[in-house]
Amino acid sequence: MKELPNPTFALSPVAMPRGSLHQSSHAVNTAAGLVPESSLGKISVSWARHQDEVRQAQRLRYDVFALEMGARLPKTVPGHDIDLFDDYCEHLLVRDVASEQVIGTYRVLTPAQAKRVGSTYSDTEFDLTRLRFLRERMVELGRSCVHADYRHGGVILALWGALAEFMARNQLDTMIGCASIPMEHNGISGGHAAASIWRQLKQTHLAAIEYQVTPRLALPVAQLDDTLMVEPPALIKGYLRLGAKVLGAPAWDPDFNSADLPMMMRIADLPARYRKHFSASLA
């Protein structure tokens, strides 16, 4: 198997090759109360150590983003979603233990790797100047997706448990990322759902002014109907339950045909019930 070309630089004072910062994969089963045995069986969570494992995540991303959501993706490798940030990221994988299929993924860009590549993906969509004082302990989460047959709380909690462990081990305390709302959401097309979700969330979950950012290509919310009562996508609702804040108005991503909300979650803001759930990881 081919090793990834860009080893991860130091997250702590000692530089280590990709994968060596992570513990071995662990199974998440019914004893943890995350995955009903009757429906899906066991899942496992691990960090990609080789390029072929990253390719599995990129194939899942292509299936979800291009085939399911209609995103226009670069044709770097047919059937894969690949961009210039992938080689600099750590890739978190959730597998169905029985089939060994990758059913969920996140990628994580660490502060050291963000310096190497020159920015985060979020920097391409938003002016993040106000977050500059957080960058030394801030990771970016991105390209999150779950296979259509596995979109339940167990997979998401498994991903977040591994992320909490990663953050604690490497003394990082802030996560940012772009959370997407499809232009057609809950049967509503044209961006009206995204505008309505933004109206709701800016009243209840908007970050303090010192953290607010501005989109480089803004969704034209003033031209859209923002009065609809529509729920955010499941991933955004999950972020909000974990104490995340919205950092500003949505950007429009024409390639993914989505509105992207800038979001930030700090470990200190994790609600008590989730801190208890992730207590072993955050100890």
Summary of the structure (lengths in Angstrom):
residues: 283
radius of gyration: 18.1
end to end distance: 34.7
largest distance: 52.5
contacts: 902
relative contact order: 0.14
helix: 37%
strand: 23%
